[in-house]
Amino acid sequence: MQELFVLFTFLAAAGYLVNKFVWSAVVSKKKKTVGTLDGGNTKCGNDNCGCH
C-alpha cells in the first residue's frame, strides 16, 4: 500500500513538472508574439496614450 502511495505521489509530481515546463513551452511556441511590450494595447498616436 505504501508503494502505491509513493508511486502516485511521484506520478503527480512528474505530471506537474511536465505540465509546467514541457507542455507550456510547446503551447507558447504556437502563439503568435505581438511586437509591443504591453501585448498590443499601445495607444500611441492617440491623445490619451499617456506616454507623452
N, CA and C of each residue as an Amber inpcrd file, in Angstrom:
protein
   156
   0.8160000  -1.1940000   0.0000000   0.0000000   0.0000000   0.0000000
   0.8650000   1.2660000   0.0000000   1.9460000   1.2270000   0.7570000
   2.8260000   2.3820000   0.8080000   3.4900000   2.6220000  -0.5450000
   3.8070000   1.5500000  -1.2530000   4.4170000   1.6940000  -2.5720000
   3.4650000   2.3830000  -3.5510000   2.1810000   2.0780000  -3.4490000
   1.2000000   2.7210000  -4.3160000   1.1100000   4.2260000  -4.0300000
   1.1690000   4.5870000  -2.7620000   1.1300000   5.9940000  -2.4020000
   2.3600000   6.7300000  -2.9290000   3.5150000   6.1070000  -2.8150000
   4.7480000   6.7070000  -3.3200000   4.6900000   6.8210000  -4.8400000
   4.2110000   5.7970000  -5.5050000   4.0860000   5.8290000  -6.9580000
   3.1140000   6.9180000  -7.4080000   1.9850000   7.0290000  -6.7320000
   1.0090000   8.0600000  -7.0780000   1.5960000   9.4520000  -6.8680000
   2.3040000   9.6590000  -5.7730000   2.9230000  10.9530000  -5.4930000
   3.9810000  11.2820000  -6.5400000   4.7940000  10.3060000  -6.9090000
   5.8100000  10.5200000  -7.9290000   5.1850000  10.8620000  -9.2710000
   4.1440000  10.1460000  -9.6480000   3.4900000  10.4220000 -10.9260000
   2.8180000  11.7950000 -10.9290000   2.2490000  12.1780000  -9.8130000
   1.6350000  13.5080000  -9.7320000   2.7040000  14.5890000  -9.8530000
   3.8340000  14.4100000  -9.1940000   4.9100000  15.3940000  -9.2710000
   5.5050000  15.4420000 -10.6770000   5.7120000  14.3000000 -11.2910000
   6.2570000  14.2670000 -12.6440000   5.2750000  14.9000000 -13.6320000
   3.9950000  14.6400000 -13.4620000   2.9880000  15.2480000 -14.3180000
   2.9420000  16.7570000 -14.1670000   3.1010000  17.2320000 -12.9460000
   3.1330000  18.6700000 -12.7030000   4.3320000  19.3110000 -13.3960000
   5.4970000  18.6900000 -13.2850000   6.6990000  19.2420000 -13.9000000
   6.5990000  19.2440000 -15.4190000   6.0580000  18.1760000 -15.9790000
   5.8790000  18.1170000 -17.4400000   4.8980000  19.1980000 -17.8760000
   3.8180000  19.3480000 -17.1290000   2.8240000  20.3600000 -17.4740000
   3.4090000  21.7630000 -17.3680000   4.1950000  22.0240000 -16.3560000
   4.7120000  23.3680000 -16.1290000   5.8120000  23.7380000 -17.1130000
   6.7340000  22.8470000 -17.3860000   7.8960000  23.1960000 -18.1870000
   7.8010000  22.7350000 -19.6370000   7.4460000  21.5080000 -19.8860000
   7.4590000  20.9670000 -21.2460000   6.2060000  21.3910000 -21.9980000
   5.0390000  21.1510000 -21.4320000   3.7880000  21.4200000 -22.1300000
   3.6030000  22.9060000 -22.3700000   3.9180000  23.7480000 -21.3720000
   3.7440000  25.1800000 -21.5440000   4.7080000  25.7370000 -22.5910000
   5.8940000  25.1530000 -22.7070000   6.8380000  25.5920000 -23.7270000
   6.3300000  25.2470000 -25.1190000   5.7100000  24.0930000 -25.2620000
   5.1740000  23.6860000 -26.5620000   3.9980000  24.5730000 -26.9500000
   3.1290000  24.8620000 -26.0100000   1.9470000  25.6680000 -26.2980000
   2.3300000  27.1160000 -26.5650000   3.3030000  27.6410000 -25.8210000
   3.6690000  29.0420000 -26.0130000   4.3710000  29.2850000 -27.3370000
   5.0040000  28.2880000 -27.9080000   5.6470000  28.4510000 -29.2160000
   4.6130000  28.6180000 -30.3160000   3.4310000  28.0580000 -30.1340000
   2.4010000  28.1390000 -31.1600000   1.7130000  29.4910000 -31.1750000
   1.7470000  30.2220000 -30.0580000   1.1080000  31.5250000 -30.0050000
   1.9410000  32.5510000 -30.7540000   1.2750000  33.4300000 -31.4600000
   1.9780000  34.4690000 -32.1980000   2.3390000  35.5980000 -31.2370000
   3.5870000  36.0180000 -31.2850000   4.0140000  37.0840000 -30.3980000
   3.6490000  38.4310000 -31.0040000   3.3070000  39.3280000 -30.1360000
   2.9440000  40.6790000 -30.5490000   4.1550000  41.5640000 -30.3580000
   4.3580000  42.5210000 -31.2350000   5.5540000  43.3320000 -31.2300000
   5.5990000  44.4360000 -30.1920000   4.5380000  44.6190000 -29.4010000
   4.5540000  45.6840000 -28.4050000   4.7680000  45.1010000 -27.0170000
   5.2680000  45.9270000 -26.1270000   5.5630000  45.4650000 -24.7800000
   4.3120000  45.2080000 -23.9540000   3.2330000  45.9000000 -24.2410000
   2.0170000  45.7260000 -23.4530000   1.0190000  44.7890000 -24.1230000
   1.4730000  43.9590000 -25.0140000   0.6090000  42.9600000 -25.6220000
  -0.2820000  43.4870000 -26.7200000   0.1220000  44.5380000 -27.3790000
  -0.6690000  45.0550000 -28.4860000  -1.6920000  46.0820000 -28.0830000
  -1.6630000  46.5480000 -26.8330000  -2.6300000  47.5380000 -26.3820000
  -2.0730000  48.9570000 -26.4200000  -1.0790000  49.1900000 -27.2360000
  -0.4580000  50.5110000 -27.3140000  -1.4290000  51.5120000 -27.9250000
  -1.5070000  52.6660000 -27.2830000  -2.4280000  53.7010000 -27.7460000
  -1.6780000  54.8700000 -28.3540000  -0.3810000  54.7620000 -28.5860000
   0.3960000  55.8820000 -29.0890000  -0.1620000  56.3400000 -30.4340000
  -0.1380000  57.6340000 -30.6180000  -0.7600000  58.2190000 -31.7880000
  -2.0920000  58.8250000 -31.4500000  -2.6610000  58.4020000 -30.3300000
  -3.9140000  58.9910000 -29.8540000  -3.5920000  60.0710000 -28.8320000
  -4.5660000  60.8490000 -28.4810000  -4.3600000  61.8990000 -27.4840000
  -4.2340000  61.3390000 -26.0660000  -4.7580000  60.1790000 -25.8210000
  -4.7670000  59.6230000 -24.4650000  -3.7620000  58.4950000 -24.2770000
  -2.6300000  58.5630000 -24.9490000  -1.6960000  57.4460000 -24.8610000
  -0.9850000  57.3760000 -23.5180000  -0.7670000  58.5130000 -22.8460000
  -0.1380000  58.5070000 -21.5380000   1.3670000  58.3580000 -21.5840000
   1.9710000  58.3590000 -22.7500000   3.4170000  58.2180000 -22.8310000
   4.1160000  59.5000000 -23.2240000   3.3820000  60.5620000 -23.4730000
   3.9670000  61.8460000 -23.8570000   3.5450000  62.9080000 -22.8710000
